Amino acid sequence: MKKVKTRTVMILLLVLLLAAGLILFCVRYVTCGAQWAAFSANDHVYTDGLLSSGQILDRTGTMLYDCTTDTYHEDSAVRRATLHAVGDEDNNISTSVRAALTDQLVGFNPLTGTSGGGHKLYLTLDADLCRTAYEELDGRKGTVGVYNYKTGEILCMVSTPAFDPADPPEISDDDDSYDGVYINRFLSATFTPGSVFKIITSAAALENIPDIMERSFHCDGSDTIGGETVTCTSYHGDMDFYGILANSCNCAYAQLAVELGGETIKQYAESAGLLRSHTVSGLTTAAGSYSIGTAAQVGWSGVGQDNDLVNPCAMMTLMGAIASDGTAVQPRLIAKETSMNGLTLFTQEEAPDETVWSAETCRTLRKMMANNVKQSYGQSNFGDLAICAKSGTAEVGEDVTPHSWFTGFLDDEQHPLAFVVMVENGGSGARVAGSIASAVLQQAVEQWED
């Protein structure tokens, strides 16, 4: 009798274990089935090591890559311009759709498996706008980003150098023309910001120095801070707070940084979102950095030099926040996911908004950045665009041409666009990066009207 009871208990335990195992498998099948299906050894969705399921399209429905036929867009310039978004055949670009979003491309369904032939992924990008940005970079290393600061849609994301993924070259380790070619400079890199960082120091001054708008600043072309010389590009004379930003006066901003202190500057860089990683449709951006050193180093850091490093995507997002009275809408790259016959399966949700600085501070910064264009950059260089901007010429070493930055937004309810342009060793921020920004933004507005 005891043996019967023992066997009965054992059978019940085995049945319970089997039931628990089945439940666990079903849960894992539903939650992880897409990852299992996307495994590279799955012959149903891979051919000769290449994913043969799904399509990648831009926001207008233009085909950028068809996994089934292994074909890219017909225009080589578009292929190069969208390389870092779409990806290469060897998945060397980790932040590309082909490398990072294979689960969605495979289009696994718990009921039908992979028999549906994959899914279509529609990017928020505009292929024509990306091509213009790529052509404007004209072979120089750098990045261009434009996004809608109300919806978070990235319309343009270009990183150079690039190559034609339909005809990939042999790239040797010592070939400088392809240095960092597999890095998406918009998402995955950080750079010395130079004077665009003065926006951070300006925000800190507005919120921590009560009489900042009544102050007068004087520049003789250089100043001694902490025993070291801080130099300006020219003699600026007497200026008010608007004037020191329009003239991008290193001396005035170094003095302000020391008065505010390194901890305060760091706090404002953190609240601006520049010192941490962000997630863009599942892709992680590089985190920036800021270090506190001697008085001279703090001075230079307030100017955007010393050890300051900033990610271009994070800087663009900050510009959108200033345009929106302090509310930062996180960028996104995926618009929607559909079946091959067009049935919408997934629409990218907007990420939660984040508050950067006070609305009052952002409104003042907006006026100051509009004044920059009027006083320093020239509205005629931007047509009828209601542009607010800050340039940056970031020193990166002796006898090395500085990085060129230009970032800002359109103060225009009908065209809510924020942007960033960074050209490695490009020289003058306003002249080099500014001209690229102007061409790309004017096309973006024209396409919007169409």
KAURLIN-V593261 format. One record per residue. RES is the residue in one small letter. BURIAL is I if it has 24 or more other ideal C-beta (glycine too) atoms within 12 Angstrom, else O. D_FIRST is the distance of its C-alpha to the first C-alpha in Angstrom with 2 decimals. Layout:
RES_BURIAL_D_FIRST + RES_BURIAL_D_FIRST
This chain:
m_O_0.00 + k_O_3.79 + k_O_5.37 + v_O_5.16 + k_O_6.38 + t_O_8.64 + r_O_9.96 + t_O_10.63 + v_O_12.48 + m_O_14.31 + i_O_15.37 + l_O_16.63 + l_O_18.49 + l_O_20.01 + v_O_21.08 + l_O_22.63 + l_O_24.35 + l_O_25.63 + a_O_26.92 + a_O_28.54 + g_O_30.08 + l_O_31.46 + i_O_32.94 + l_O_34.47 + f_O_35.87 + c_O_37.39 + v_O_39.00 + r_O_40.31 + y_O_41.50 + v_O_43.53 + t_O_44.92 + c_O_45.44 + g_I_45.83 + a_I_49.59 + q_O_49.50 + w_I_47.23 + a_I_49.56 + a_I_52.58 + f_O_51.34 + s_O_54.25 + a_O_52.30 + n_I_51.60 + d_O_53.88 + h_I_53.72 + v_I_55.84 + y_I_57.61 + t_O_60.26 + d_O_61.59 + g_O_60.17 + l_I_61.86 + l_I_60.19 + s_I_61.11 + s_I_59.89 + g_I_61.64 + q_I_65.13 + i_I_66.97 + l_I_69.80 + d_I_72.22 + r_I_72.66 + t_O_75.01 + g_O_72.70 + t_I_74.61 + m_I_72.43 + l_I_72.17 + y_I_69.57 + d_I_67.67 + c_I_64.62 + t_I_64.37 + t_O_67.90 + d_O_68.21 + t_O_71.49 + y_I_73.10 + h_I_75.85 + e_O_79.05 + d_O_81.20 + s_O_80.99 + a_I_82.12 + v_I_79.23 + r_I_76.82 + r_I_78.12 + a_I_78.23 + t_I_74.59 + l_I_73.25 + h_I_71.49 + a_I_69.89 + v_I_68.84 + g_I_68.23 + d_I_68.92 + e_I_67.10 + d_O_65.70 + n_I_64.44 + n_O_66.55 + i_I_67.29 + s_O_64.09 + t_I_65.11 + s_I_65.93 + v_I_64.02 + r_I_63.27 + a_I_61.69 + a_I_60.03 + l_I_59.13 + t_I_57.67 + d_I_54.60 + q_I_56.91 + l_I_58.98 + v_I_55.99 + g_I_55.09 + f_I_51.33 + n_O_49.75 + p_O_45.95 + l_O_46.24 + t_O_48.92 + g_O_48.64 + t_I_52.07 + s_O_53.37 + g_I_55.87 + g_I_58.14 + g_I_58.15 + h_I_59.78 + k_I_63.30 + l_I_63.94 + y_I_67.12 + l_I_68.68 + t_I_70.91 + l_I_73.59 + d_I_76.82 + a_I_77.60 + d_I_81.38 + l_I_81.47 + c_I_79.53 + r_I_82.01 + t_I_84.92 + a_I_83.41 + y_I_82.82 + e_I_86.41 + e_I_87.81 + l_I_86.09 + d_O_88.19 + g_O_86.40 + r_I_86.01 + k_I_82.67 + g_I_81.24 + t_I_79.36 + v_I_80.08 + g_I_77.78 + v_I_78.43 + y_I_76.08 + n_I_76.20 + y_I_75.80 + k_I_74.73 + t_I_71.91 + g_I_71.05 + e_I_71.69 + i_I_73.05 + l_I_75.88 + c_I_77.06 + m_I_75.28 + v_I_77.19 + s_I_76.94 + t_I_79.34 + p_I_79.76 + a_I_77.97 + f_I_78.03 + d_I_77.64 + p_I_73.92 + a_I_74.97 + d_O_77.09 + p_O_75.71 + p_O_78.07 + e_O_77.41 + i_O_77.17 + s_O_77.92 + d_O_77.01 + d_O_80.69 + d_O_81.73 + d_O_82.82 + s_O_83.28 + y_O_79.50 + d_O_78.64 + g_I_75.50 + v_I_75.33 + y_I_71.53 + i_I_71.60 + n_I_71.90 + r_I_74.60 + f_I_74.03 + l_I_70.34 + s_I_69.63 + a_I_72.76 + t_I_74.75 + f_I_78.49 + t_I_81.16 + p_I_82.14 + g_I_85.70 + s_I_87.45 + v_I_84.82 + f_I_83.01 + k_I_85.95 + i_I_84.26 + i_I_81.60 + t_I_84.30 + s_I_86.16 + a_I_83.16 + a_I_82.65 + a_I_86.35 + l_I_86.38 + e_I_83.56 + n_I_84.55 + i_O_88.36 + p_O_89.83 + d_O_93.35 + i_I_92.46 + m_O_94.40 + e_O_97.52 + r_O_97.54 + s_O_100.01 + f_I_99.15 + h_O_101.61 + c_I_101.18 + d_O_103.68 + g_O_101.62 + s_O_99.70 + d_I_98.37 + t_O_97.23 + i_I_93.76 + g_O_92.18 + g_O_94.89 + e_O_94.21 + t_O_96.16 + v_I_94.64 + t_I_96.72 + c_I_97.29 + t_I_98.51 + s_O_101.77 + y_O_103.71 + h_I_102.36 + g_O_104.56 + d_O_103.65 + m_I_100.65 + d_I_98.49 + f_I_94.68 + y_I_94.90 + g_I_97.36 + i_I_95.26 + l_I_92.50 + a_I_95.00 + n_I_96.72 + s_I_93.41 + c_I_95.03 + n_I_93.16 + c_I_95.15 + a_I_94.38 + y_I_90.67 + a_I_90.36 + q_I_92.03 + l_I_89.68 + a_I_86.60 + v_I_87.74 + e_I_88.51 + l_I_85.10 + g_O_83.25 + g_I_80.69 + e_O_77.72 + t_I_79.12 + i_I_79.84 + k_I_76.31 + q_O_74.89 + y_I_76.85 + a_I_75.85 + e_I_72.21 + s_I_72.66 + a_I_74.42 + g_I_71.27 + l_I_73.07 + l_I_70.95 + r_I_67.48 + s_O_65.76 + h_I_65.45 + t_I_63.26 + v_I_65.06 + s_I_62.69 + g_I_60.09 + l_I_62.68 + t_O_63.33 + t_I_66.93 + a_I_68.35 + a_I_68.85 + g_I_72.38 + s_I_73.48 + y_I_75.95 + s_O_76.74 + i_I_78.81 + g_O_81.43 + t_O_84.97 + a_I_87.39 + a_I_88.88 + q_I_85.46 + v_I_84.55 + g_I_87.90 + w_I_87.27 + s_I_83.72 + g_I_85.15 + v_I_87.26 + g_I_84.23 + q_I_84.85 + d_I_83.60 + n_I_79.85 + d_I_79.20 + l_I_77.02 + v_I_76.16 + n_I_74.11 + p_I_76.20 + c_I_73.50 + a_I_73.08 + m_I_76.86 + m_I_77.06 + t_I_74.38 + l_I_76.37 + m_I_79.44 + g_I_77.56 + a_I_76.55 + i_I_80.19 + a_I_81.19 + s_I_78.56 + d_I_79.56 + g_I_76.84 + t_I_73.86 + a_I_72.43 + v_I_70.72 + q_I_68.53 + p_I_69.52 + r_I_67.35 + l_I_67.67 + i_I_65.37 + a_I_66.66 + k_I_63.97 + e_I_61.47 + t_I_61.51 + s_I_60.00 + m_I_62.30 + n_O_63.48 + g_O_64.48 + l_O_61.69 + t_O_61.59 + l_I_58.15 + f_O_59.02 + t_O_62.03 + q_I_62.50 + e_O_62.25 + e_I_64.95 + a_O_63.83 + p_O_64.20 + d_O_67.78 + e_I_68.72 + t_O_71.61 + v_I_73.96 + w_I_77.04 + s_O_78.73 + a_O_80.38 + e_O_83.76 + t_I_83.47 + c_I_82.56 + r_O_85.44 + t_I_87.85 + l_I_86.51 + r_I_86.91 + k_I_90.58 + m_I_91.09 + m_I_89.58 + a_I_91.74 + n_I_94.70 + n_I_93.80 + v_I_94.35 + k_O_97.61 + q_I_99.06 + s_I_97.73 + y_I_96.16 + g_O_98.37 + q_O_97.14 + s_O_99.13 + n_I_96.65 + f_I_93.91 + g_O_95.78 + d_O_94.76 + l_I_91.32 + a_I_90.60 + i_I_89.34 + c_I_88.40 + a_I_87.87 + k_I_87.98 + s_I_88.95 + g_I_87.97 + t_I_89.51 + a_I_87.01 + e_I_88.37 + v_I_86.02 + g_O_88.16 + e_O_91.70 + d_O_93.53 + v_O_90.62 + t_O_91.16 + p_I_89.22 + h_I_86.36 + s_I_87.53 + w_I_85.61 + f_I_86.26 + t_I_83.80 + g_I_83.97 + f_I_83.55 + l_I_85.45 + d_I_86.17 + d_I_85.96 + e_O_83.64 + q_O_84.11 + h_I_83.27 + p_I_80.80 + l_I_80.66 + a_I_80.03 + f_I_80.73 + v_I_80.87 + v_I_82.83 + m_I_82.72 + v_I_84.77 + e_I_84.24 + n_I_87.60 + g_I_89.24 + g_I_91.89 + s_I_93.10 + g_I_90.33 + a_I_92.44 + r_I_94.35 + v_I_91.63 + a_I_88.32 + g_I_90.21 + s_I_91.78 + i_I_88.40 + a_I_86.94 + s_I_89.91 + a_I_89.57 + v_I_85.83 + l_I_86.02 + q_I_88.95 + q_I_87.10 + a_I_83.98 + v_I_86.09 + e_O_87.88 + q_I_84.63 + w_O_83.38 + e_O_86.47 + d_O_85.90
